Amino acid sequence: MVNTVNDATFDAEVLASVSPVLVEFGAAWCPPCRMLAPILEEVADERSNVRILTVDVDANPRTQGRYGVMSLPTLLLFAAGKPVRQVIGLMSKGRLLAFIDEALEVAA
């Protein structure tokens, strides 16, 4: 399941997480973000080793600015409280799974 995080909960949910966290920065008005949502849900159901969260950039400008997010959707993978990989744009489920696997390999 993909949960939502905001400016107030980001540090506790993402930076303090003991497991890796994939954060999708998106917005309700963003068509590629809406297309990515069901793919993120599928990946969340299949990968118990990674938490998947989403941030609405319109409602959470502080977190968006903190990570320099300029394009949507932006995916950031965090491990041990640090961003380890970033990718921008819509991607297939296979490409997303490969991105997660490669990022976790680098972070290990």
Contacts in CASP RR format, 6 or more apart in sequence:
PFRMAT RR
TARGET T0000
AUTHOR 0000-0000-0000
METHOD contacts of the structure
MODEL  1
MVNTVNDATFDAEVLASVSPVLVEFGAAWCPPCRMLAPILEEVADERSNV
RILTVDVDANPRTQGRYGVMSLPTLLLFAAGKPVRQVIGLMSKGRLLAFI
DEALEVAA
1 41 0 8 1.000
1 44 0 8 1.000
1 45 0 8 1.000
2 24 0 8 1.000
2 37 0 8 1.000
2 40 0 8 1.000
2 41 0 8 1.000
2 44 0 8 1.000
2 52 0 8 1.000
2 53 0 8 1.000
2 54 0 8 1.000
3 13 0 8 1.000
3 51 0 8 1.000
3 52 0 8 1.000
3 53 0 8 1.000
3 54 0 8 1.000
4 53 0 8 1.000
4 54 0 8 1.000
4 55 0 8 1.000
4 56 0 8 1.000
5 13 0 8 1.000
5 14 0 8 1.000
5 23 0 8 1.000
5 53 0 8 1.000
5 54 0 8 1.000
5 55 0 8 1.000
5 63 0 8 1.000
6 55 0 8 1.000
6 56 0 8 1.000
6 59 0 8 1.000
6 60 0 8 1.000
6 63 0 8 1.000
7 60 0 8 1.000
7 61 0 8 1.000
7 62 0 8 1.000
7 63 0 8 1.000
10 55 0 8 1.000
10 60 0 8 1.000
10 63 0 8 1.000
13 21 0 8 1.000
13 51 0 8 1.000
13 53 0 8 1.000
14 21 0 8 1.000
14 23 0 8 1.000
14 53 0 8 1.000
14 78 0 8 1.000
14 81 0 8 1.000
15 78 0 8 1.000
15 81 0 8 1.000
16 81 0 8 1.000
17 51 0 8 1.000
17 78 0 8 1.000
17 81 0 8 1.000
19 49 0 8 1.000
19 50 0 8 1.000
19 51 0 8 1.000
20 49 0 8 1.000
20 50 0 8 1.000
20 51 0 8 1.000
20 77 0 8 1.000
20 78 0 8 1.000
20 79 0 8 1.000
20 100 0 8 1.000
20 103 0 8 1.000
20 104 0 8 1.000
20 107 0 8 1.000
21 50 0 8 1.000
21 51 0 8 1.000
21 52 0 8 1.000
21 53 0 8 1.000
21 77 0 8 1.000
21 78 0 8 1.000
21 81 0 8 1.000
22 40 0 8 1.000
22 43 0 8 1.000
22 50 0 8 1.000
22 51 0 8 1.000
22 52 0 8 1.000
22 53 0 8 1.000
22 75 0 8 1.000
22 76 0 8 1.000
22 77 0 8 1.000
22 78 0 8 1.000
22 100 0 8 1.000
23 52 0 8 1.000
23 53 0 8 1.000
23 54 0 8 1.000
23 55 0 8 1.000
23 75 0 8 1.000
23 76 0 8 1.000
23 77 0 8 1.000
23 78 0 8 1.000
24 33 0 8 1.000
24 36 0 8 1.000
24 40 0 8 1.000
24 52 0 8 1.000
24 53 0 8 1.000
24 54 0 8 1.000
24 55 0 8 1.000
24 73 0 8 1.000
24 74 0 8 1.000
24 75 0 8 1.000
25 54 0 8 1.000
25 55 0 8 1.000
25 57 0 8 1.000
25 63 0 8 1.000
25 64 0 8 1.000
25 67 0 8 1.000
25 69 0 8 1.000
25 72 0 8 1.000
25 73 0 8 1.000
25 74 0 8 1.000
25 75 0 8 1.000
25 76 0 8 1.000
26 33 0 8 1.000
26 54 0 8 1.000
26 55 0 8 1.000
26 56 0 8 1.000
26 57 0 8 1.000
26 72 0 8 1.000
26 73 0 8 1.000
26 74 0 8 1.000
27 33 0 8 1.000
27 56 0 8 1.000
27 57 0 8 1.000
27 58 0 8 1.000
27 72 0 8 1.000
28 34 0 8 1.000
28 56 0 8 1.000
28 58 0 8 1.000
29 58 0 8 1.000
30 72 0 8 1.000
30 73 0 8 1.000
32 72 0 8 1.000
32 73 0 8 1.000
32 89 0 8 1.000
32 90 0 8 1.000
33 72 0 8 1.000
33 73 0 8 1.000
35 90 0 8 1.000
36 73 0 8 1.000
36 89 0 8 1.000
36 90 0 8 1.000
36 91 0 8 1.000
37 54 0 8 1.000
39 91 0 8 1.000
39 92 0 8 1.000
39 93 0 8 1.000
39 96 0 8 1.000
40 52 0 8 1.000
40 54 0 8 1.000
40 96 0 8 1.000
42 93 0 8 1.000
43 50 0 8 1.000
43 52 0 8 1.000
43 93 0 8 1.000
43 96 0 8 1.000
43 97 0 8 1.000
43 100 0 8 1.000
44 50 0 8 1.000
44 51 0 8 1.000
44 52 0 8 1.000
46 97 0 8 1.000
47 97 0 8 1.000
47 100 0 8 1.000
49 104 0 8 1.000
50 77 0 8 1.000
50 100 0 8 1.000
50 104 0 8 1.000
55 63 0 8 1.000
55 64 0 8 1.000
57 63 0 8 1.000
57 64 0 8 1.000
57 69 0 8 1.000
57 72 0 8 1.000
67 74 0 8 1.000
67 76 0 8 1.000
67 83 0 8 1.000
71 88 0 8 1.000
71 89 0 8 1.000
72 89 0 8 1.000
73 88 0 8 1.000
73 89 0 8 1.000
73 90 0 8 1.000
74 86 0 8 1.000
74 87 0 8 1.000
74 88 0 8 1.000
74 89 0 8 1.000
75 86 0 8 1.000
75 87 0 8 1.000
75 88 0 8 1.000
75 89 0 8 1.000
75 96 0 8 1.000
75 99 0 8 1.000
76 83 0 8 1.000
76 85 0 8 1.000
76 86 0 8 1.000
77 83 0 8 1.000
77 84 0 8 1.000
77 85 0 8 1.000
77 86 0 8 1.000
77 99 0 8 1.000
77 100 0 8 1.000
77 103 0 8 1.000
77 104 0 8 1.000
77 107 0 8 1.000
78 84 0 8 1.000
79 103 0 8 1.000
79 104 0 8 1.000
79 107 0 8 1.000
80 107 0 8 1.000
84 103 0 8 1.000
84 106 0 8 1.000
84 107 0 8 1.000
85 99 0 8 1.000
85 102 0 8 1.000
85 103 0 8 1.000
85 106 0 8 1.000
85 107 0 8 1.000
87 99 0 8 1.000
91 99 0 8 1.000
END
